[in-house]
Amino acid sequence: MNNWPSGTSTHTALRCTVSPFALSSSLSLVSRAVSPRSTLPVLSNVLLETEAEGLRVTATNLDLTISALVAATVLEEGRVTVPARLLAEYIASLDDATCTMEVEERTQMLRITSGVQKTNLHGIDAVEFPPLPARETAPAFEVDAAALQQAITQTAVAASGDEQTPVLTGVLLHIEGSQLTLVATDRHRLAVKKLEAQVLTEGVVSGTVIVPARHLGELARAINPTRPRVGVAFSDARNQVFFSLRDMEISSRLIEGNYPNYTQVIPAHSTTTVVLSKELLLKSAKTAAVLARDASNPVRLRAGKGELELLAQAAEVGDHDAPLPAKVDGEEVQVAFNARYLLDALQAIDGEDAELALNGPLQPAVVRAQGRDDYLCVIMPVRVP
């Protein structure tokens, strides 16, 4: 019996069997590169390709491309594109019994058979899909995936959301020998994270690129224990970066421009150093932030005499005062910070104790975990009456 709609050829351009659960997991990640408002209909689609190793699923918005290889039994190699959102929702609705996918070459119709269910989805010929960025070389270095995921989380939060300054919407990646440094700033705060890298190519590895923070966020989302390492490569033209995981590759267009000299912003010394429980400070800062309702959401910090006092107030609302036990070395000082910036910095650091290096009411402060120099956040103060 012919299972295709009447009048169509049964010559297939793609045929495989695959686990709906495995395919759904990959589609949920890959589909995040789909362009939601493109004038090209094919960019709302996901590219399905059968190859010797399985079923490859790819989406792109021309700036970000995500590709995943799904384990599958390939019966015939071929390519087709189908609406990404529709396919993802449909596959997610299936039981995990193996399903069969095949494409009728003449009509580009994708037929999905799962148990008694038979579904046809209209596709667009894969020749309409834009050419994908090609990685010309093997990764130059690789890093521990969990460490990179944490580094992205710690830094990307400080990137700017203002598209008027595109350079600041990215995260600076600087590789020097076996050290990878990630940097982000929105001019009100600065986050710097250093981690170890394993060099995979001969010779000295050194270079700097700017990657859109949102694209690094998609890389962080894709990392899990089954993908323990991330390889990093750059195109010969230095306009693309490629992140290779066990069964995935994410490529991003790089941001052109000169990144600010962030090292000039980091204070070399401090007049006051405060050390106290990170959790205690974080909890108190969250409470103070509820009352910090003025224009710049200011939370005042007053350091001196063995304590750090947090103060917040809002006109016609109320005020808050919380003295916390702390080790204070240096001058007594009062300084105010945007509550959200302070909270983001405290949530990003590791360790039991937080260290605040202060330089008076009008100079930037450094927040880090006591005894660690792999991560720091610099916060600019706000002026308060």
C-alpha positions as CSV (number, residue, x, y, z in Angstrom):
1,M,0.0,0.0,0.0
2,N,1.3,3.5,-0.9
3,N,1.5,5.6,2.2
4,W,2.2,8.8,0.3
5,P,-0.6,11.2,-0.7
6,S,-2.0,10.1,-4.1
7,G,-0.3,11.3,-7.2
8,T,3.2,11.6,-5.6
9,S,6.3,9.7,-6.3
10,T,7.6,7.4,-3.6
11,H,11.3,8.1,-4.4
12,T,12.7,9.4,-1.1
13,A,15.4,12.0,-0.6
14,L,15.9,11.2,3.1
15,R,15.0,8.2,5.2
16,C,15.9,7.3,8.8
17,T,14.7,6.0,12.1
18,V,15.3,8.0,15.2
19,S,14.3,8.4,18.9
20,P,11.8,11.2,19.3
21,F,13.3,12.0,22.8
22,A,16.8,12.4,21.4
23,L,15.6,14.4,18.4
24,S,13.4,16.6,20.7
25,S,16.4,17.4,23.0
26,S,18.5,18.5,20.0
27,L,15.7,20.5,18.4
28,S,15.1,22.4,21.6
29,L,18.7,23.7,21.5
30,V,19.2,24.1,17.8
31,S,15.9,25.9,17.3
32,R,17.2,28.8,19.4
33,A,19.2,29.9,16.4
34,V,16.1,30.2,14.2
35,S,15.4,33.7,13.0
36,P,11.9,34.7,14.3
37,R,11.5,37.7,12.1
38,S,13.4,36.9,8.9
39,T,12.1,37.9,5.5
40,L,13.5,34.6,4.2
41,P,11.0,31.8,4.9
42,V,13.7,29.2,4.9
43,L,15.4,30.8,7.9
44,S,12.3,29.8,10.0
45,N,13.1,26.2,9.1
46,V,15.5,23.7,10.5
47,L,17.8,21.8,8.2
48,L,17.6,18.0,8.4
49,E,20.5,16.0,6.9
50,T,21.2,12.3,7.0
51,E,24.8,11.2,7.0
52,A,26.8,8.2,7.9
53,E,26.9,9.1,11.6
54,G,23.2,9.9,12.0
55,L,20.7,12.7,11.6
56,R,22.2,16.2,11.6
57,V,19.9,19.1,12.7
58,T,20.9,22.7,11.9
59,A,19.4,26.1,12.3
60,T,20.9,29.6,11.6
61,N,19.9,33.2,11.7
62,L,23.1,34.1,9.7
63,D,24.9,35.4,12.8
64,L,24.5,32.3,15.0
65,T,24.5,28.7,13.7
66,I,23.7,25.6,15.9
67,S,24.2,22.1,14.6
68,A,23.6,18.8,16.5
69,L,24.1,15.2,15.5
70,V,21.4,12.8,16.6
71,A,21.9,9.1,16.7
72,A,19.8,7.5,14.0
73,T,19.6,4.5,11.7
74,V,20.1,6.0,8.2
75,L,18.4,4.2,5.4
76,E,18.9,6.8,2.7
77,E,20.9,10.0,2.8
78,G,19.3,13.3,1.9
79,R,18.4,16.8,3.0
80,V,15.3,18.9,3.6
81,T,14.2,21.9,5.7
82,V,11.0,22.0,7.6
83,P,9.4,24.6,10.0
84,A,11.5,24.5,13.1
85,R,8.9,25.4,15.7
86,L,6.3,23.1,14.2
87,L,8.7,20.2,14.0
88,A,9.9,20.7,17.6
89,E,6.4,20.9,19.1
90,Y,5.3,17.8,17.1
91,I,8.3,15.6,18.0
92,A,8.0,16.6,21.7
93,S,4.4,15.4,21.7
94,L,5.4,11.8,20.6
95,D,6.0,8.8,22.8
96,D,9.6,7.6,22.8
97,A,8.9,4.7,20.4
98,T,11.3,5.0,17.5
99,C,9.8,7.0,14.6
100,T,10.6,6.9,10.9
101,M,11.2,10.0,8.9
102,E,11.3,10.1,5.1
103,V,11.1,12.8,2.5
104,E,9.4,12.5,-0.9
105,E,11.9,14.1,-3.3
106,R,9.5,15.7,-5.8
107,T,7.2,17.4,-3.2
108,Q,9.7,17.9,-0.4
109,M,7.1,16.5,2.0
110,L,8.5,15.1,5.2
111,R,6.5,12.1,6.4
112,I,6.8,11.1,10.1
113,T,5.5,7.7,11.2
114,S,5.3,6.8,14.9
115,G,3.2,3.8,15.8
116,V,-0.3,4.4,14.2
117,Q,0.4,8.1,13.7
118,K,1.4,9.3,10.2
119,T,2.1,13.0,9.7
120,N,3.1,15.0,6.6
121,L,4.9,18.3,7.0
122,H,5.5,20.6,4.0
123,G,9.2,21.3,3.6
124,I,11.4,23.6,1.5
125,D,14.2,22.2,-0.6
126,A,17.5,22.3,1.2
127,V,19.2,24.1,-1.7
128,E,17.3,27.2,-0.4
129,F,19.1,27.0,2.9
130,P,21.9,29.5,3.2
131,P,25.5,28.2,3.0
132,L,26.8,27.4,6.5
133,P,30.0,28.8,7.9
134,A,32.8,26.2,7.5
135,R,35.5,25.5,10.0
136,E,38.7,25.3,8.0
137,T,40.9,24.0,10.8
138,A,40.8,21.8,13.9
139,P,40.2,23.6,17.2
140,A,43.2,25.6,18.5
141,F,42.4,24.9,22.1
142,E,39.8,23.3,24.3
143,V,38.5,23.9,27.8
144,D,36.6,22.1,30.5
145,A,32.9,22.6,29.5
146,A,31.6,23.1,33.0
147,A,34.3,25.7,33.8
148,L,33.5,27.5,30.6
149,Q,29.8,27.4,31.4
150,Q,30.4,29.0,34.7
151,A,32.7,31.6,33.2
152,I,30.0,32.6,30.7
153,T,27.5,32.9,33.5
154,Q,29.9,35.0,35.6
155,T,30.8,37.5,32.8
156,A,27.9,37.7,30.3
157,V,25.7,39.3,32.9
158,A,27.9,42.4,32.8
159,A,27.6,42.8,29.0
160,S,25.6,45.8,27.7
161,G,22.2,45.5,26.1
162,D,22.6,48.7,24.2
163,E,22.9,48.0,20.5
164,Q,24.2,51.5,20.0
165,T,27.5,50.3,21.3
166,P,27.8,46.8,19.7
167,V,31.3,46.1,21.0
168,L,30.0,46.2,24.6
169,T,27.1,43.7,23.8
170,G,29.8,41.1,23.4
171,V,32.2,39.2,25.7
172,L,35.9,39.6,25.0
173,L,37.7,36.3,24.7
174,H,41.5,36.5,25.1
175,I,43.7,33.4,24.8
176,E,47.3,33.7,25.9
177,G,49.2,30.4,26.0
178,S,47.2,28.1,28.3
179,Q,45.0,30.9,29.9
180,L,41.6,31.9,28.5
181,T,40.2,35.2,29.9
182,L,36.6,36.3,29.5
183,V,35.7,40.0,29.9
184,A,32.4,41.9,29.8
185,T,31.4,45.5,30.7
186,D,28.5,47.9,30.2
187,R,30.7,50.8,31.5
188,H,28.9,50.6,34.9
189,R,30.5,47.3,35.9
190,L,33.2,45.0,34.7
191,A,33.5,41.2,35.0
192,V,36.7,39.3,34.4
193,K,37.2,35.5,34.6
194,K,40.3,33.5,33.9
195,L,40.4,29.7,33.3
196,E,42.8,27.1,32.1
197,A,42.9,26.0,28.4
198,Q,44.5,23.1,26.7
199,V,46.4,24.1,23.6
200,L,45.8,21.7,20.7
201,T,47.9,23.2,18.0
202,E,51.7,23.7,17.7
203,G,53.2,27.1,18.3
204,V,52.1,30.0,20.4
205,V,48.4,30.5,20.7
206,S,47.4,34.1,21.3
207,G,44.5,36.2,20.2
208,T,41.5,38.3,21.1
209,V,37.9,38.2,19.7
210,I,34.6,39.6,20.8
211,V,31.6,37.2,20.8
212,P,28.0,38.3,21.2
213,A,27.0,37.6,24.8
214,R,23.7,36.1,23.7
215,H,25.5,33.6,21.6
216,L,27.7,32.5,24.4
217,G,24.6,32.1,26.5
218,E,23.4,29.5,23.9
219,L,26.7,27.7,24.3
220,A,26.3,27.7,28.1
221,R,22.7,26.3,27.7
222,A,24.0,23.4,25.5
223,I,26.7,22.3,28.0
224,N,25.8,19.3,30.2
225,P,27.8,16.3,31.6
226,T,27.6,14.4,28.4
227,R,29.5,17.2,26.7
228,P,32.6,17.5,29.0
229,R,34.9,19.5,26.7
230,V,34.6,22.4,24.3
231,G,37.0,22.9,21.4
232,V,37.5,26.5,20.1
233,A,38.5,27.4,16.6
234,F,38.5,30.6,14.5
235,S,37.9,31.0,10.8
236,D,40.9,32.0,8.7
237,A,39.2,35.4,8.1
238,R,38.9,35.8,11.9
239,N,35.2,36.7,11.5
240,Q,33.7,33.5,13.0
241,V,34.3,31.4,16.1
242,F,33.4,27.7,16.3
243,F,32.7,25.9,19.6
244,S,32.8,22.1,19.1
245,L,31.2,19.8,21.6
246,R,30.9,16.0,21.5
247,D,27.7,16.0,19.3
248,M,27.2,19.7,18.6
249,E,28.9,22.7,16.9
250,I,28.0,26.3,17.6
251,S,29.4,29.0,15.4
252,S,29.0,32.7,15.8
253,R,29.8,35.8,13.8
254,L,32.3,37.9,15.7
255,I,31.8,41.5,16.6
256,E,34.2,43.9,14.9
257,G,35.7,46.8,16.8
258,N,38.1,47.7,19.5
259,Y,37.3,46.6,23.0
260,P,38.0,49.1,25.8
261,N,41.3,48.7,27.8
262,Y,39.6,47.0,30.7
263,T,42.7,46.6,32.8
264,Q,42.8,50.4,33.3
265,V,39.5,50.2,35.2
266,I,40.7,47.6,37.8
267,P,42.0,49.4,40.8
268,A,45.5,48.4,41.7
269,H,45.1,49.2,45.4
270,S,42.4,49.9,47.9
271,T,42.0,52.1,50.9
272,T,39.5,49.8,52.6
273,T,39.1,46.0,52.5
274,V,36.0,44.3,53.8
275,V,35.7,40.5,54.3
276,L,32.5,38.9,55.4
277,S,30.2,35.9,54.7
278,K,29.0,35.9,51.1
279,E,25.7,34.4,51.9
280,L,25.0,36.8,54.8
281,L,25.9,39.8,52.6
282,L,23.9,38.4,49.6
283,K,20.8,37.8,51.8
284,S,21.0,41.3,53.3
285,A,21.6,42.9,49.9
286,K,18.5,41.2,48.5
287,T,16.4,42.6,51.4
288,A,17.9,46.1,51.0
289,A,17.2,46.0,47.2
290,V,13.5,45.8,48.0
291,L,13.7,49.3,49.4
292,A,16.2,50.6,46.9
293,R,13.6,52.1,44.6
294,D,15.2,55.4,43.6
295,A,16.4,56.1,40.0
296,S,19.7,54.2,40.3
297,N,18.5,51.6,42.9
298,P,21.2,52.6,45.4
299,V,22.2,50.5,48.3
300,R,24.6,52.3,50.7
301,L,27.5,50.4,52.2
302,R,29.1,51.9,55.4
303,A,32.3,50.1,56.5
304,G,34.1,50.6,59.8
305,K,34.5,49.3,63.3
306,G,34.2,45.6,62.6
307,E,31.0,45.8,60.6
308,L,29.6,46.5,57.2
309,E,26.3,48.3,57.4
310,L,23.8,48.2,54.5
311,L,21.3,51.0,54.2
312,A,18.5,51.6,51.6
313,Q,15.7,54.1,51.5
314,A,13.0,55.2,49.1
315,A,11.1,58.5,49.3
316,E,7.6,58.0,50.5
317,V,8.2,54.2,50.9
318,G,10.6,53.6,53.8
319,D,14.1,52.7,54.7
320,H,16.3,49.7,55.7
321,D,19.3,49.3,57.9
322,A,21.3,46.1,58.5
323,P,24.7,46.0,60.3
324,L,26.7,42.9,59.4
325,P,29.8,41.5,61.2
326,A,32.8,41.9,59.0
327,K,36.6,42.2,59.1
328,V,37.4,45.8,58.0
329,D,40.9,46.9,57.3
330,G,41.7,50.5,56.4
331,E,39.7,53.7,56.4
332,E,36.1,54.0,57.3
333,V,34.1,54.7,54.2
334,Q,30.5,55.0,52.9
335,V,29.8,54.2,49.2
336,A,26.6,53.4,47.3
337,F,26.1,50.9,44.4
338,N,23.3,50.0,42.1
339,A,21.6,47.1,44.0
340,R,21.2,44.9,41.0
341,Y,24.9,45.2,40.1
342,L,25.9,44.3,43.6
343,L,23.6,41.3,43.7
344,D,24.9,40.1,40.3
345,A,28.5,40.3,41.5
346,L,27.8,38.5,44.8
347,Q,25.8,35.7,43.0
348,A,28.7,35.2,40.6
349,I,31.6,34.6,43.0
350,D,32.6,31.3,44.5
351,G,33.7,30.7,48.1
352,E,32.3,31.3,51.6
353,D,33.6,34.8,52.1
354,A,33.3,37.8,49.9
355,E,36.0,40.5,49.7
356,L,35.2,44.1,48.9
357,A,38.1,46.4,48.0
358,L,36.9,50.0,48.4
359,N,38.5,53.3,47.5
360,G,36.2,56.0,48.8
361,P,32.7,57.1,47.8
362,L,33.4,58.0,44.2
363,Q,35.9,55.3,43.0
364,P,35.1,51.9,41.6
365,A,35.1,48.9,44.0
366,V,36.3,45.3,43.4
367,V,34.1,42.3,44.5
368,R,35.7,38.9,44.6
369,A,35.9,35.7,46.6
370,Q,38.4,36.0,49.4
371,G,41.7,34.3,48.5
372,R,40.8,33.8,44.8
373,D,42.1,35.8,41.8
374,D,40.4,33.9,39.0
375,Y,37.3,36.1,39.0
376,L,36.5,39.7,39.9
377,C,33.8,42.2,39.3
378,V,34.4,46.0,39.3
379,I,31.4,48.1,40.1
380,M,31.1,51.9,39.6
381,P,29.6,53.8,42.6
382,V,26.4,55.9,42.3
383,R,26.1,59.4,43.7
384,V,23.5,59.8,46.4
385,P,22.5,62.8,48.5
